[in-house]
Amino acid sequence: MAALLQQPCHFIKPDQVSSTTHQIIPSSTNYSSSLFPSKPTKFTKIALKSSPARLPAQICNAHVSTDPDHAPAQRDRPLKIAIVGFGNFGQFIAKAIRRQGHHVLATSRSDYSDYCDRHGIRFYRNVDEMCDERPDVVLVCSSILSTETVLRGIPMHKLKPDTIFADVLSVKQFPRNLLLELLPPGFGIVCTHPMFGPESGKNGWSGLPFVYDKVRIAENTLQARKCEQFLSAFEQEGCRMVEMSCEEHDRHAAGSQFITHTIGRILSHLDLESTPINTKGYETLLQLTENTVSDSFDLYYGLFMYNVNATEQIENLDRAFEAVKQKLFGRLHDLLRKQIVERVPLQGAPQVAPVRTKHADVAPSYVPNIEKASKANAAPSFLPDSEKMKALTSFAMPPPPQDSNNDGSASQSKEESRKANRDTLWSQ
């Protein structure tokens, strides 16, 4: 080998080399027999076939791009989603995430380890252990009132620098501002609100609105791709995806969700019950009451306390109720109002003296006769009998005036009949 390396080299000009065969002409024939089986001639030709360069398949298939639409295959792997707060709603959301093939981690104040074991979910008794798993997305499913305490207890330093935080609270401006305040700058933030729950979504999510706002997601990055994967889980479940700012969401929610819960809470105090003659509208009210009271009062209080538009809606509701009452009672005539309060008879109707018994110890069997005579001789009124009057709809028009002769014979006959009835009672 040393002798070979000592031989002088002759370089070939480019125009002397064909495209398919290279000729190498060594200047010496003194080769070592240990290198070649036979001694070459003075001029030895070594033919080298040219071929395209071939790289390993892993290198050829690799594609480097910052475009999330042309991401490497590894970026489409299932997400590791950690749910903080694993109550009814957290479990409800976890089922859908699992159906979409993502890994679910969970932690909560209560022990749900048995439930998680049955549903293929990894449960952690404290949030520190869960953060050691470095999830891609942290989904906050706590109550509105406890959200700040929960967030401050998460060890952010254990998470990946591009971790995405999401929430499912019924208000949006409050968690958005809180996440912007507490999270490191590189963390992603997406505020979401599924406009349904375990009761309204028990038969599937098809067509149900899912509101989201990408508050802080780095564009054209792996973080953006993971955010799309996270949102697509809800889209694949059939949700109607609605991208909306947090301010707009709270404005709409105060006029819809908060009012719905308020009406349901008011109806719950009426102790409404089903009847044999339920109308569709009444059944809707019964269902509304059942749905709203099934949620905790903390949720309703959070809708009021943490939505800046809720107070205005309470005032609007109060004014609307007063306007309806004024419109209803404003149509009553002044005379009808007096009859409601004082039971004043019609103007011009003859006054009837109250029927009295001769002795205080009148036999009970005679009392119906007395009441019958009293009702028969009562003065005409706009109102029905007080025993029959159940609501304002029982009001009736006054009876038409009876025809009377000019000589007053009809009036005289009526007076005679009244005296005869009275004499009969006294004689008994």
Phi and psi in degrees as a GROMACS rama.xvg file:
@    title "Ramachandran Plot"
@    xaxis  label "Phi"
@    yaxis  label "Psi"
@TYPE xy
-64.6562  -38.4242  ALA-2
-65.0595  -36.8653  ALA-3
-67.0674  -40.4179  LEU-4
-69.0392  -21.2802  LEU-5
-83.866  -8.79302  GLN-6
-72.5873  141.231  GLN-7
-69.9444  148.42  PRO-8
-104.238  142.09  CYS-9
-113.811  125.29  HIS-10
-88.8004  142.872  PHE-11
-102.054  135.664  ILE-12
-70.4021  151.607  LYS-13
-58.7668  -34.4207  PRO-14
-75.1322  -7.99122  ASP-15
-92.7229  -1.50248  GLN-16
-108.683  126.125  VAL-17
-78.1977  168.774  SER-18
-74.7135  -18.1708  SER-19
-115.928  -23.2662  THR-20
-135.908  134.764  THR-21
-109.658  134.66  HIS-22
-107.998  121.854  GLN-23
-111.874  121.823  ILE-24
-114.476  101.145  ILE-25
-71.881  154.542  PRO-26
-93.5227  0.265998  SER-27
-140.091  153.009  SER-28
-111.052  11.0401  THR-29
-87.8604  77.0748  ASN-30
-102.251  152.471  TYR-31
-78.7284  134.372  SER-32
-68.3925  -17.6521  SER-33
-74.3453  -15.6306  SER-34
-93.9592  -34.5729  LEU-35
-125.965  142.84  PHE-36
-67.5839  -31.0779  PRO-37
-132.461  154.122  SER-38
-76.6175  121.995  LYS-39
-73.6822  161.87  PRO-40
-75.8693  179.756  THR-41
-61.8097  -37.8222  LYS-42
-115.511  110.132  PHE-43
-107.919  131.85  THR-44
-104.914  126.875  LYS-45
-114.894  114.891  ILE-46
-91.121  126.181  ALA-47
-117.855  119.887  LEU-48
-84.4638  130.295  LYS-49
-85.2038  143.073  SER-50
-147.512  156.309  SER-51
-61.7973  147.724  PRO-52
-66.3682  139.821  ALA-53
-120.128  129.085  ARG-54
-108.677  158.74  LEU-55
-56.7532  148.208  PRO-56
-59.7216  -34.9542  ALA-57
-63.1916  -33.9221  GLN-58
-77.6191  -39.9635  ILE-59
-65.1208  -36.4877  CYS-60
-82.5705  -12.4569  ASN-61
-70.2319  142.704  ALA-62
-137.675  117.768  HIS-63
-101.032  120.203  VAL-64
-155.305  147.888  SER-65
-95.3136  0.345884  THR-66
-80.286  119.222  ASP-67
-64.3157  -20.6653  PRO-68
-76.4583  -15.6968  ASP-69
-125.236  57.7082  HIS-70
-87.295  154.697  ALA-71
-61.5581  160.344  PRO-72
-62.0301  -31.8807  ALA-73
-67.5662  -20.4127  GLN-74
-78.05  -10.6598  ARG-75
-98.017  10.1022  ASP-76
-65.8876  156.93  ARG-77
-57.3743  142.238  PRO-78
-78.9655  155.202  LEU-79
-106.349  106.375  LYS-80
-110.708  122.257  ILE-81
-101.053  125.479  ALA-82
-103.642  121.868  ILE-83
-103.951  111.664  VAL-84
100.816  92.6449  GLY-85
-110.522  48.4378  PHE-86
-79.7354  -154.414  GLY-87
-59.0747  -45.1319  ASN-88
-71.9767  -37.992  PHE-89
-61.8196  -40.8754  GLY-90
-67.4684  -38.2102  GLN-91
-60.8429  -43.1886  PHE-92
-72.4322  -37.4978  ILE-93
-61.7114  -36.1171  ALA-94
-60.1233  -43.3522  LYS-95
-67.2663  -40.6338  ALA-96
-63.0046  -39.9609  ILE-97
-65.2813  -39.189  ARG-98
-62.0844  -28.3399  ARG-99
-86.5825  5.88194  GLN-100
88.9837  7.40243  GLY-101
-88.5688  158.625  HIS-102
-86.9158  135.573  HIS-103
-117.561  127.278  VAL-104
-110.777  150.589  LEU-105
-144.626  147.341  ALA-106
-146.948  149.243  THR-107
-164.199  165.762  SER-108
-66.9709  -37.475  ARG-109
-86.6296  159.649  SER-110
-89.5689  110.436  ASP-111
-113.696  27.9629  TYR-112
-63.4432  -38.9022  SER-113
-64.6444  -44.2547  ASP-114
-61.2635  -44.7687  TYR-115
-65.3553  -37.4655  CYS-116
-61.7852  -36.8029  ASP-117
-74.0201  -22.5047  ARG-118
-114.528  15.167  HIS-119
69.9786  33.8629  GLY-120
-116.735  140.229  ILE-121
-91.8747  118.439  ARG-122
-103.344  138.455  PHE-123
-123.123  135.244  TYR-124
-75.7768  -17.4464  ARG-125
-142.448  156.927  ASN-126
-70.8863  -24.9243  VAL-127
-64.1002  -44.2152  ASP-128
-64.8046  -37.2768  GLU-129
-66.9195  -39.2779  MET-130
-68.4187  -22.9697  CYS-131
-62.7644  -22.4493  ASP-132
-78.1137  -6.98154  GLU-133
50.8891  66.259  ARG-134
-68.7401  158.995  PRO-135
-77.9581  -36.5992  ASP-136
-132.862  135.574  VAL-137
-110.124  115.514  VAL-138
-105.414  114.921  LEU-139
-88.5498  115.075  VAL-140
-118.76  31.2259  CYS-141
-81.6894  174.441  SER-142
-72.769  160.851  SER-143
-60.4978  -41.5263  ILE-144
-68.4203  -28.0851  LEU-145
-101.607  3.92778  SER-146
-61.1573  -45.7374  THR-147
-63.417  -42.6218  GLU-148
-62.4046  -41.3256  THR-149
-63.5047  -46.3964  VAL-150
-64.41  -39.6894  LEU-151
-69.1635  -18.0438  ARG-152
-90.9492  -0.301124  GLY-153
-87.4712  125.641  ILE-154
-75.3705  93.0278  PRO-155
-62.2924  -29.7456  MET-156
-67.69  -17.43  HIS-157
-85.1225  -11.86  LYS-158
-90.3144  162.253  LEU-159
-68.2939  150.857  LYS-160
-67.0438  -15.3977  PRO-161
-112.478  23.0164  ASP-162
-59.399  142.527  THR-163
-102.426  130.776  ILE-164
-105.881  133.899  PHE-165
-133.859  155.471  ALA-166
-134.075  163.99  ASP-167
-127.934  27.9734  VAL-168
-68.4426  157.073  LEU-169
-80.0073  -8.57779  SER-170
-117.797  155.935  VAL-171
-122.274  -36.8442  LYS-172
-65.8593  -37.8735  GLN-173
-62.6493  -52.737  PHE-174
-67.1831  -32.2077  PRO-175
-60.7921  -49.6807  ARG-176
-64.7873  -35.8819  ASN-177
-68.5665  -42.5838  LEU-178
-66.37  -40.0802  LEU-179
-62.845  -30.958  LEU-180
-78.3506  -38.249  GLU-181
-98.2336  -26.1226  LEU-182
-84.0621  149.563  LEU-183
-61.1761  156.28  PRO-184
-58.9645  -33.302  PRO-185
-80.2375  -11.3195  GLY-186
-72.2175  140.412  PHE-187
-82.8158  152.592  GLY-188
-134.259  124.732  ILE-189
-135.399  118.336  VAL-190
-93.5925  127.571  CYS-191
-129.232  159.307  THR-192
-150.416  101.783  HIS-193
-68.0407  119.699  PRO-194
-82.8949  48.2567  MET-195
-164.472  171.463  PHE-196
-144.644  -169.919  GLY-197
-57.882  -31.2667  PRO-198
-81.4194  -51.6991  GLU-199
-73.6801  -19.1785  SER-200
-109.994  17.8193  GLY-201
-70.0586  -22.6371  LYS-202
-100.717  16.3224  ASN-203
117.66  161.79  GLY-204
-105.901  7.40954  TRP-205
-60.8661  122.251  SER-206
81.3034  -5.09247  GLY-207
-78.5198  137.124  LEU-208
-73.7733  137.814  PRO-209
-125.219  110.208  PHE-210
-93.0536  137.674  VAL-211
-147.07  154.776  TYR-212
-141.786  115.864  ASP-213
-77.8148  89.3672  LYS-214
-69.1961  -45.724  VAL-215
-149.866  95.4626  ARG-216
-131.904  123.423  ILE-217
-68.489  125.38  ALA-218
-73.9915  151.269  GLU-219
55.2411  40.895  ASN-220
-134.213  172.368  THR-221
-61.5356  -33.2955  LEU-222
-61.9481  -41.1513  GLN-223
-63.5297  -39.8243  ALA-224
-64.3927  -42.6069  ARG-225
-65.1399  -35.5705  LYS-226
-63.0847  -42.1606  CYS-227
-64.4889  -39.5181  GLU-228
-61.5435  -42.1609  GLN-229
-63.2842  -47.6523  PHE-230
-68.2723  -32.4085  LEU-231
-66.1937  -22.792  SER-232
-61.5722  -38.0441  ALA-233
-78.1192  -35.3379  PHE-234
-64.8868  -40.312  GLU-235
-66.6925  -23.2143  GLN-236
-79.548  -3.5541  GLU-237
103.259  3.48738  GLY-238
-66.3929  150.079  CYS-239
-89.4231  106.667  ARG-240
-78.2471  126.095  MET-241
-125.374  108.519  VAL-242
-85.8241  123.489  GLU-243
-152.529  143.54  MET-244
-68.1339  157.266  SER-245
-64.0855  -37.4054  CYS-246
-64.062  -44.915  GLU-247
-66.0267  -38.6825  GLU-248
-59.6925  -48.1248  HIS-249
-64.7596  -33.7864  ASP-250
-66.1215  -44.3967  ARG-251
-70.2897  -39.8652  HIS-252
-65.1876  -35.7669  ALA-253
-64.2105  -35.1015  ALA-254
-86.2945  -5.52149  GLY-255
-125.445  -67.7336  SER-256
-66.1966  -46.0741  GLN-257
-66.1485  -42.1783  PHE-258
-63.4939  -40.2541  ILE-259
-60.541  -46.5955  THR-260
-65.215  -36.4495  HIS-261
-65.1546  -47.5261  THR-262
-62.0628  -42.1551  ILE-263
-61.7061  -40.2391  GLY-264
-66.6248  -38.9839  ARG-265
-64.6182  -45.4915  ILE-266
-63.388  -31.2066  LEU-267
-63.9775  -25.8798  SER-268
-80.0505  -9.17561  HIS-269
-88.6799  -7.03888  LEU-270
53.1634  50.8669  ASP-271
-67.5359  142.318  LEU-272
-130.687  155.02  GLU-273
-70.409  146.829  SER-274
-124.58  165.527  THR-275
-68.097  -13.2985  PRO-276
-121.729  40.3303  ILE-277
-59.5789  135.868  ASN-278
-89.9436  166.215  THR-279
-62.0735  -39.3089  LYS-280
-63.6001  -41.193  GLY-281
-66.6118  -38.6102  TYR-282
-63.9266  -35.0348  GLU-283
-63.0361  -41.0505  THR-284
-65.2375  -40.7632  LEU-285
-62.5236  -40.9748  LEU-286
-67.6093  -38.8509  GLN-287
-60.8261  -44.6446  LEU-288
-61.6799  -43.8085  THR-289
-63.9254  -41.3754  GLU-290
-66.9249  -40.7176  ASN-291
-74.6884  -40.8647  THR-292
-75.107  -14.6659  VAL-293
-71.2169  -22.3972  SER-294
-82.8301  153.966  ASP-295
-69.8075  154.287  SER-296
-66.7979  -27.2037  PHE-297
-60.0015  -37.172  ASP-298
-62.9662  -47.0505  LEU-299
-63.5704  -41.4238  TYR-300
-64.3775  -38.238  TYR-301
-64.1947  -37.4623  GLY-302
-60.6656  -34.0391  LEU-303
-81.694  -45.2087  PHE-304
-72.7939  -36.1794  MET-305
-108.931  16.5772  TYR-306
-122.3  116.23  ASN-307
-65.2573  -15.5746  VAL-308
-92.4683  -6.42209  ASN-309
-69.4787  -40.839  ALA-310
-60.2907  -41.309  THR-311
-62.0778  -38.462  GLU-312
-69.0796  -35.8004  GLN-313
-61.1782  -44.6383  ILE-314
-65.6239  -40.1642  GLU-315
-62.9929  -40.2712  ASN-316
-64.5762  -40.7062  LEU-317
-64.9202  -43.2799  ASP-318
-65.8441  -38.0282  ARG-319
-65.2664  -40.1608  ALA-320
-65.4494  -41.342  PHE-321
-64.5729  -38.1851  GLU-322
-64.5134  -38.8934  ALA-323
-65.8421  -42.8102  VAL-324
-63.5784  -42.5863  LYS-325
-63.9623  -40.1754  GLN-326
-66.1686  -36.4256  LYS-327
-69.7476  -53.7336  LEU-328
-78.206  -21.0914  PHE-329
-66.2607  -20.2164  GLY-330
-83.6853  -8.29618  ARG-331
-74.5494  140.734  LEU-332
-75.105  154.686  HIS-333
-58.9679  -38.0381  ASP-334
-66.4678  -38.2868  LEU-335
-65.969  -35.1084  LEU-336
-63.6992  -40.8421  ARG-337
-64.4858  -37.4628  LYS-338
-68.2194  -33.9762  GLN-339
-63.4187  -40.9205  ILE-340
-88.5832  -46.1  VAL-341
-110.423  -9.39631  GLU-342
57.6733  45.9599  ARG-343
-75.687  132.092  VAL-344
-71.5914  169.948  PRO-345
-64.8963  148.298  LEU-346
-66.275  131.589  GLN-347
89.8756  -7.30368  GLY-348
-77.9341  142.566  ALA-349
-64.3999  139.763  PRO-350
-81.9754  138.212  GLN-351
-112.825  127.975  VAL-352
-70.7805  143.762  ALA-353
-62.112  144.488  PRO-354
-80.6622  125.103  VAL-355
-121.48  149.242  ARG-356
-86.9376  152.891  THR-357
-70.7252  -37.9664  LYS-358
-124.627  150.175  HIS-359
-69.3306  -24.889  ALA-360
-96.8671  48.4785  ASP-361
-66.3989  139.199  VAL-362
-63.3535  140.772  ALA-363
-57.1098  -27.94  PRO-364
-65.958  -19.4824  SER-365
-90.2191  -13.556  TYR-366
-61.4381  -43.3148  VAL-367
-57.707  -36.2007  PRO-368
-64.6027  -36.9076  ASN-369
-66.3999  -47.1159  ILE-370
-63.1058  -36.6151  GLU-371
-65.9169  -42.0597  LYS-372
-67.7487  -36.1071  ALA-373
-65.2701  -42.8091  SER-374
-69.3491  -36.0358  LYS-375
-67.0214  -30.5731  ALA-376
-101.64  7.53326  ASN-377
-69.0158  152.073  ALA-378
-71.3127  144.589  ALA-379
-62.2928  146.778  PRO-380
-143.478  156.609  SER-381
-67.8218  -26.8541  PHE-382
-93.4737  148.723  LEU-383
-73.3265  178.205  PRO-384
-56.095  139.047  ASP-385
-60.5854  -28.0724  SER-386
-72.4849  -25.6978  GLU-387
-95.9109  -14.5163  LYS-388
-81.6296  111.04  MET-389
-108.136  -27.4253  LYS-390
-156.306  176.754  ALA-391
-63.7287  -22.9159  LEU-392
-72.0653  -8.95681  THR-393
-87.1255  -0.885458  SER-394
-64.085  145.141  PHE-395
-130.835  158.139  ALA-396
-67.0055  150.579  MET-397
-63.8386  147.831  PRO-398
-65.4433  149.15  PRO-399
-66.1067  146.03  PRO-400
-64.4465  141.594  PRO-401
-76.6909  145.23  GLN-402
-70.9808  137.678  ASP-403
-134.089  145.793  SER-404
-74.2023  158.755  ASN-405
-62.3419  -28.4586  ASN-406
-84.0787  -1.26767  ASP-407
77.3412  24.7365  GLY-408
-66.8622  -38.0195  SER-409
-62.648  -43.0145  ALA-410
-65.1997  -39.7007  SER-411
-65.9724  -40.7046  GLN-412
-62.8693  -39.1908  SER-413
-65.6572  -39.2785  LYS-414
-67.2522  -37.9766  GLU-415
-65.7716  -41.2304  GLU-416
-62.0441  -39.5249  SER-417
-64.4594  -41.6676  ARG-418
-64.5217  -39.1709  LYS-419
-63.4202  -40.6461  ALA-420
-63.6622  -40.254  ASN-421
-66.4128  -42.2629  ARG-422
-63.0151  -37.8736  ASP-423
-61.4073  -42.897  THR-424
-65.2803  -42.4068  LEU-425
-66.7656  -36.9106  TRP-426
-68.2165  -28.9932  SER-427
